[in-house]
Amino acid sequence: MGLPLAVSQLVVTAADRRLLDIPDFTARSGECVGIKGPSGAGKSTFLYALAGLLPNATGKVVWGEADVLALRAGARARFRRDFVGLVFQDFLLFEELGAEANASIGTAFAPRRRRDTMRRRSRQHLDELGVPAGRRAVRTYSGGERQRIALARALAADPGVILADEPTASLDAAAKGQLIGDLVGAARSGGKTLIAVSHDTALLDAMDRTVTVMNGVLLPNAAPAGADHA
Ligand SMILES: Nc1ncnc2c1ncn2[C@@H]1O[C@H](COP(=O)(O)OP(=O)(O)OP(=O)(O)O)[C@@H](O)[C@H]1O
């Protein structure tokens, strides 16, 4: 089950500079939204603010009933653990650990009663995503396989929200195509809300709609999905 998103008066500042100013943004539960824009525009800042990861963000970021910016640090971390799966450009895996250990790393932070389910789910996702089994360290896996391990990790808690930051940027053409199918497939089959920052037109084309960030603000963007992403 996805969560709807309602953002209002979101402002992020750093060293007296306003990095982001988003008066209003919403996404429906289960919607897949792409975020595009030039380098340095504020796309990652926007995504991390949506995850409640930026201490210098003000305003409201309401996922379902929860305003993550109004939560204290511990409650924010618990909200992320339970409701948000994160996927990063450079995977952020523990290189010396195996695929299963990485995919189920969230169990270390989960209540004991949920750990078996999370382990089972991460094994199932690794199988479904076609990640070769084995006890070897993930540094020996290909980029595409590593990103699928990261996706299995993001899905382990069955979150209502997936936030992805340039998830295909480190992959070759074939791996990009597979990852897009896997990521969007996981979101759509699970009814999860997916927000993905990307320059990848194939990924943006797979979203329900795409918005543009420029100089820290959202441009009015009436273009339907599949229209020009330049
Ligand atoms: N903590 C910070 N302190 C100061 N400036 C920051 C901080 N975080 C980000 N910035 C600046 O904010 C701007 C937006 O950064 P952001 O990473 O959100 O851009 P982006 O659109 O994701 O770019 P790219 O496509 O290159 O990843 C950049 O100019 C960056 O240098």
The ligand as a Tripos MOL2 file, in Angstrom:
@<TRIPOS>MOLECULE
LIG
   31    33     1     0     0
SMALL
NO_CHARGES

@<TRIPOS>ATOM
      1 N1         24.7150   21.0140    2.7120 N.pl3     1 LIG1
      2 C1         24.8860   21.8830    1.7150 C.ar      1 LIG1
      3 N2         25.4980   23.0700    1.9210 N.ar      1 LIG1
      4 C2         25.6510   23.9610    0.9200 C.ar      1 LIG1
      5 N3         25.2130   23.7530   -0.3420 N.ar      1 LIG1
      6 C3         24.5900   22.5830   -0.6010 C.ar      1 LIG1
      7 C4         24.3910   21.5910    0.3910 C.ar      1 LIG1
      8 N4         23.7370   20.5380   -0.1680 N.ar      1 LIG1
      9 C5         23.5580   20.8650   -1.4670 C.ar      1 LIG1
     10 N5         24.0800   22.0870   -1.7330 N.ar      1 LIG1
     11 C6         24.0390   22.7950   -3.0250 C.3       1 LIG1
     12 O1         22.6880   22.8320   -3.4320 O.3       1 LIG1
     13 C7         22.5890   22.7620   -4.8500 C.3       1 LIG1
     14 C8         21.6500   21.6410   -5.2340 C.3       1 LIG1
     15 O2         22.2700   20.3780   -4.9690 O.3       1 LIG1
     16 P1         21.5700   19.0000   -5.3580 P.3       1 LIG1
     17 O3         22.5150   17.9090   -4.9940 O.co2     1 LIG1
     18 O4         20.2270   18.9540   -4.7650 O.co2     1 LIG1
     19 O5         21.4630   19.1480   -6.9360 O.3       1 LIG1
     20 P2         20.9540   18.0940   -8.0310 P.3       1 LIG1
     21 O6         19.8910   18.7690   -8.8150 O.co2     1 LIG1
     22 O7         20.5960   16.8120   -7.3830 O.co2     1 LIG1
     23 O8         22.2500   17.9440   -8.9360 O.3       1 LIG1
     24 P3         22.9060   16.6730   -9.7100 P.3       1 LIG1
     25 O9         21.9860   16.3630  -10.8680 O.co2     1 LIG1
     26 O10        24.2250   17.2040  -10.1710 O.co2     1 LIG1
     27 O11        23.0200   15.5540   -8.7110 O.co2     1 LIG1
     28 C9         24.0110   22.5850   -5.3650 C.3       1 LIG1
     29 O12        24.4920   23.8530   -5.7650 O.3       1 LIG1
     30 C10        24.7640   22.0780   -4.1400 C.3       1 LIG1
     31 O13        26.1300   22.4560   -4.1860 O.3       1 LIG1
@<TRIPOS>BOND
     1     1     2 1
     2     2     3 ar
     3     2     7 ar
     4     3     4 ar
     5     4     5 ar
     6     5     6 ar
     7     6     7 ar
     8     6    10 ar
     9     7     8 ar
    10     8     9 ar
    11     9    10 ar
    12    10    11 1
    13    11    12 1
    14    11    30 1
    15    12    13 1
    16    13    14 1
    17    13    28 1
    18    14    15 1
    19    15    16 1
    20    16    17 2
    21    16    18 1
    22    16    19 1
    23    19    20 1
    24    20    21 2
    25    20    22 1
    26    20    23 1
    27    23    24 1
    28    24    25 2
    29    24    26 1
    30    24    27 1
    31    28    29 1
    32    28    30 1
    33    30    31 1
@<TRIPOS>SUBSTRUCTURE
     1 LIG1         1 GROUP 0 **** ****
